[in-house]
Amino acid sequence: MKVPVYSMAGEVVKHIELSDAVFAVPFNQAVVHQAMVGQLANARQGTASTKTRGEVSGSHQKLFRQKHTGQARAGSRGSPLRRGGGVAFGPKPRSYRQELPKKMRRLALRSVLSAKAGDKELMVLEKLELDDPKTKEMVKILAALGVDNGSALIATSQPEENVAKSARNLAGVKTIPARLLNVVDLLSYKMLLMTEAAVRQVEQLWGKELVRGQSNASL
């Protein structure tokens, strides 16, 4: 697949060939959904906690006798039916973590990247470098590229401090190193802007299947 490469002024400077192994993969909805659900679940802290009736401080004796009081039968003040009492079936600290096989994570990323490329929602930049962190310059670049709808994910091969600082005050714009691209971010933003170096890095990371026994800390 050939795509144009743009300058920061929005002009086409050349065309490059994208790897079909990353940017021309059939969309697998089931795997993408599972990867998204797993990533959102792993982001949950799981620290919510409530007290049961046995953990509420205070007397655990029956408040008054069973009969002849003209009131409802009541247990201790820790009963879930009373104000300040325990919580019935309340949350307790737990882990929501879901494990997803490496091949499925890679397939989900390739599926979303391919969908972005196929829907013309991927733009490749020759480079993206700023001398100083200026939001005005980032707005100018996005406008020149026609990305003024306020929803863009910018991926660079290495963390670019000036680029990140220039974009962090723009609502709907996020910067991220290419090796940290993930399904949730890719689905959360309309346009994906990648530098040419970031594209080659992505192709190197996810363009081929893992060899058995090989570990990759970035996945």
Buried (B, 14 or more C-beta within 10 A) or exposed (E): BEBEBBBBEBEEEEEBEBBEBBBBBEEBEEBBEBBBBBBEEEEEEEEEEEBBBEEBEEEEEEBEEEEEEEEEEBBBBBBBEBEEBBBEEEEEEEEEEEEBEEEBBBBBBBBBBBBBBBEEBBBBBBBBEBEEBEBEBBBBBBEBBEBEEEBBBBBBBEEBEBBBBBBEEBEEBBBBBBBEBBBBBBBEBBBBBBBBBBBBBBBEBBBEEEEEEEEEEEE
